[in-house]
Amino acid sequence: MAQTPSDPLKIVKNGTLWYHKNRDARFPYLYKVETHPLVHNTDVIKHIYVYVEDTRSSAMRVKRLFEKDLKVPLGPDKTMAGHGLFELEEGSVIYVRKRRDDNLQDPKTDVVVAWVVGGCVK
């Protein structure tokens, strides 16, 4: 289980790795960032996470095989943490960023994949 991505192009610039010791290395590496150009209301969005996705065909095939048999526990919380899953707090957003061979990272092209408002998702 790696504490950083084996692919340096999956490291989010200006981000802090949000690492869980029990996480499966095949899950995306989440990075917490302080600001994001697509977040305009920091009274609502307080926690910003970004991960880099490799969209090359070969990488997507590997991901598909992993996700095909993936089983996600429904709880309780201790079980979730034991699998390396995080609790997202109210006011959290997760963006995905496309991996680029030139390592140019433009947060303005990120896409929202999840957000939590008005409650807590576990």
N, C-alpha and C positions, 0 to 999 in steps of 0.2 A: 504494500500500500504506500504510494508515494505522497509526500507532503507538498509537492509542487508538480505541475504538469511536466511530463517527459518532453512535450513539445513546447519550446519556449515561445512559440507564436500564440499560445493559449494563455499567456500571462497578460492580465489587464493592466495597462499602464496607469500609474497613479492609484492603484487599488491595493487594498489590504486583503490578503487571502483569508477567507472565512473557512477555516479548516476544522474538520471533526475527525478525531483519531480512528473512528470506526467506519468511515465512509469507504465505499467501494471506489477504487480508482477509475472505474469506467463512468462514474457520474461526472457531470461538469464541475469544474473548479470554480466556485463562487468567490468573487472579489467584492468587498464593500468599498464604495467610493463616497467621498464627501459631497460632491456636486455632480450634476449631470445636465447637459444643455436641454434635455427634453423634460426636465422636472422644473416646473414654473411655480409651484405652490409648495414651499417647504413647511407650511403649517399642516398640510395633509400628508405629504410624502416625507418621511423622516429617515427612512433606511433605504439606501439604494445599493442594489447588488447587480453585478454584471458578470456574464461568463462568455467565453469565446467558443463558437461552434465551428468545427471543421466541416464544410459542406462539399468537400470533394467526394466523388462517387464512392471511392474505396472506403473512406471514413464513414460515410452514411450507411454502407452495407454492414460494417462492423457494428455500428450503433444499433441498427435494426435487429441484428442477431441477439445483441444483449437485451434490448427492450422487449423482444418477442417473448422471452421466458421470464421477464422481470416480474417479481411478485412484491407488492408493497404492503407492509403490515398496516392494519387498521388501528392499532393501538395495543395496549395503553402507552402513555408517553415514554415510559422506560424502554419499552420494546422499540419505539421509533428511534430513540437516542442510541440504542444498542446497534441499530443498523446504520448509524451515521447520518440520520435525517435531522434537519433543523426545524425549529419552530419559528415561523415568520410572525413578527409582531405587527400590530395594527400600524398602518402607515408605511408598509414595506412595498417595494417594487423590484422586480427582477427583469433585467434586459438581457437579450442575447446579441452578441456582436459576431459578425462573420470573420472567420480566420482568413488572413491574407498572407500570401507568400512574401510580400514586401513589408509586412508587419505595420503597415499604416493602419492606425486605429482612429476612426472617425465616429465618435459617440452620437453624432447627429443622425447616423444611419442605423442605430440600434433599434431593436424591436422589443416591445413589452411582451413578456411571456406569462407574467403573473403579477398580481398586486393584491394587497390586503388592506381594505378600508372598512371601518365599522365593526371590527372584531378581530379575532385571532384565529389563524389557521394552524393546525398542528399536523 
